[in-house]
């Protein structure tokens, strides 16, 4: 019986390594992205998954936001396509 359990130890060890090095960090990144998208507000500069940079004009219902690309050019995009939020520089 002990030899049968000993055969499963490497398999259990591999699962533990996969959990801590792959699964857990991915879950953390997904949660951070979800929180970032939920906290979007007017005036935030964002980058979409297509590489478009724009400024949030307004947050709409059903998971959409309106983004200003340049003067007089507004587009509606799905919130989940936002990949990152640009940091605002502090002017001295």
N, C-alpha and C positions, 0 to 999 in steps of 0.2 A: 504494500500500500504506500509506503514511503517513496518507493521508486516511481510510482505513478504520479505522485504529487511533485516530485523533483523534475519530472519531464515538463510540467506546466510552468515552472519558475521562469525560464527564459521568455516564454510567451507573455506572462504577466509583466515581466520587466520591460519588454518591448512596448506593451500597451501603456505603461506608466510613462516611459520616455516620450512616446508619441503625444500623450495627453499634455505633458508639461512643456514640450517644445513646439508643438504644432496646433493642437486643438485649443488650448487655453489662450495663447496669444491672439489667435484669430477671433475668438469670441470677444476678447477685450477690444480689438480694433473695430469690430462691428458695433459694439456698444458705444464707443467713442464717436463713431460716424453718426449713429442714430441720435445721440445727444447734440452733436454739432448741428445737424439738420433741424432738429426740433427747436434750437435756440436762434435760428436765423431771424433777423429783424431788418427793418428798413435802414439802408445806408451801408450794410455790410458788403464788402467786395468779395466775390466768390469766383471759383474756377469750376467749370463743368467738366464732365468726363470727356467731352469733345475738345477741350482746350480753350473754350471761350471764357474770357474774363469780363465780368460785368458787375454792376452795383444793384443790390436788391431794392426795388421800388416799393413793392408791397407783397405781402404774403396772402395768397388766396386760399380758398377752401379746397377740398379734395386733393391735397398733396401737391399743389402747384404754387409757384412764385412767379412774379413778374420782375424781369431783370432789364435794366437799362444798359445797352451796349455802348451807344454814343448818343449825342443829342438827337432827340426825336425818333430814336430806334428802341422800341421795347419788345421783348419777347417773353412768352410764358414757357416755363420749363418745369419739369417734374423735380421735386425736391431731392429725390434719391440720386439724381444725376450730378448733384453737387459733390465734387471730390474734396475740395478744401476751401478754407476761409483764409483770405489774405490778411496778414497782420497789418494793422494801421501803424504807420511810423509816427513817432512823437517828434514834432518840430521844436527845436530849441530856439 
